[in-house]
Amino acid sequence: MFKIIIHRKALSEINAIPDEDKRRLLDAIKAMGSDPFSGDVKPIKALRGVFRRRVGDYRVAFTVNFEVSEVVILKVARRGKFYAEI
C-alpha cells in the first residue's frame, strides 16, 4: 500500500473541478494507493521521475517514492492547460 499525499496546489485544483469529474478523479487517486501505475500512466519525458495519469479529460502529475511507499500528487488539470503549465 502506498500513502497518497496531495500537494496543496493540486488540492486547490481538485476543488475547482465540477463534482462529477471530481468524484472520478478522487476514485482514480484513491486506486493509486494500491498500484500507482494502473490505468493510463506514462512518464513525462521533460521531467525525470514524474508521471502522468489520464482520467477522462484530466491529467494527474505524480511522483512515486518507493523507499517510504508514497505517491505525491503534484498537479491536476485539463489536458490543454496541463501540458502548457507543466
Summary of the structure (lengths in Angstrom):
residues: 86
radius of gyration: 11.8
end to end distance: 27.5
largest distance: 34.6
contacts: 234
relative contact order: 0.23
helix: 33%
strand: 35%
